[in-house]
Amino acid sequence: MSELPAYRFAVNVTPKPGILDPQGRAVEKSLPHLGIAGVSDVRVGRRVELTVRAADATAARGVVDKLASELLSNPLMELFDVEALG
């Protein structure tokens, strides 16, 4: 029996607009101390990279979408974006 093909994805999770982002605020407040100007609206999130073995790319993407919506993000406070990697 042959092994299923592997597909690489990244899931980027960020706070929804309007949701308080203390990490983003802390980064933004630190910028002047570093001599950096002109940067605003900083949002800090996280990135999860993973490999999925599935029959095809569509099935693999379905697995990643399910993981992202049910485990990797909080749908009340966060948005996620799935990115296929080379």
C-alpha positions as CSV (number, residue, x, y, z in Angstrom):
1,M,0.0,0.0,0.0
2,S,1.4,3.4,-1.0
3,E,1.8,6.2,1.4
4,L,-0.5,9.2,1.0
5,P,1.0,12.4,-0.3
6,A,2.1,15.1,2.1
7,Y,0.8,18.7,2.0
8,R,2.4,21.6,4.0
9,F,0.3,24.4,5.4
10,A,0.6,27.4,7.7
11,V,-2.2,28.7,9.8
12,N,-1.9,32.4,10.8
13,V,-4.1,33.4,13.7
14,T,-4.7,37.0,14.6
15,P,-7.1,38.9,17.0
16,K,-10.3,40.1,15.3
17,P,-10.6,43.8,14.6
18,G,-11.8,45.6,17.8
19,I,-10.5,42.9,20.1
20,L,-8.0,44.1,22.7
21,D,-4.5,43.0,21.7
22,P,-2.2,43.7,24.7
23,Q,0.9,42.2,23.0
24,G,0.3,44.4,19.9
25,R,-0.2,47.4,22.2
26,A,3.1,46.7,24.1
27,V,5.0,46.4,20.8
28,E,3.6,49.6,19.5
29,K,4.4,51.5,22.8
30,S,8.0,50.2,22.6
31,L,8.7,51.5,19.1
32,P,9.6,55.1,20.0
33,H,12.2,53.7,22.5
34,L,13.8,52.0,19.5
35,G,13.7,55.1,17.4
36,I,11.1,53.7,15.1
37,A,8.4,56.0,13.8
38,G,5.4,55.7,11.5
39,V,4.3,52.2,12.6
40,S,0.8,51.8,14.0
41,D,-2.1,49.4,14.4
42,V,0.3,46.6,15.5
43,R,-1.5,43.2,16.0
44,V,0.4,40.2,17.3
45,G,-0.7,36.7,16.4
46,R,0.8,33.3,16.0
47,R,1.7,31.0,13.1
48,V,1.4,27.2,13.1
49,E,3.0,25.1,10.3
50,L,2.0,21.6,9.8
51,T,2.1,18.7,7.3
52,V,-1.1,16.7,6.4
53,R,-1.1,13.4,4.6
54,A,-4.3,13.0,2.6
55,A,-5.6,11.7,-0.7
56,D,-5.4,15.1,-2.4
57,A,-4.9,18.8,-1.7
58,T,-8.6,19.5,-1.2
59,A,-8.9,16.8,1.5
60,A,-5.7,18.1,3.2
61,R,-7.1,21.6,3.2
62,G,-10.3,20.4,4.7
63,V,-8.4,18.8,7.6
64,V,-6.4,22.1,8.2
65,D,-9.6,24.2,8.0
66,K,-11.2,22.0,10.7
67,L,-8.1,22.2,12.9
68,A,-7.8,25.9,12.5
69,S,-11.5,26.6,13.3
70,E,-11.9,24.1,16.1
71,L,-8.5,23.9,17.8
72,L,-6.0,26.5,16.7
73,S,-8.2,29.6,17.0
74,N,-10.9,31.0,19.2
75,P,-13.7,31.9,16.8
76,L,-15.1,34.5,19.2
77,M,-11.9,36.5,19.4
78,E,-9.6,35.4,16.5
79,L,-9.5,35.1,12.8
80,F,-7.4,32.6,10.9
81,D,-5.9,32.3,7.4
82,V,-4.6,29.1,5.9
83,E,-1.6,29.3,3.6
84,A,-0.5,26.4,1.4
85,L,3.3,26.1,1.6
86,G,5.5,24.8,-1.3
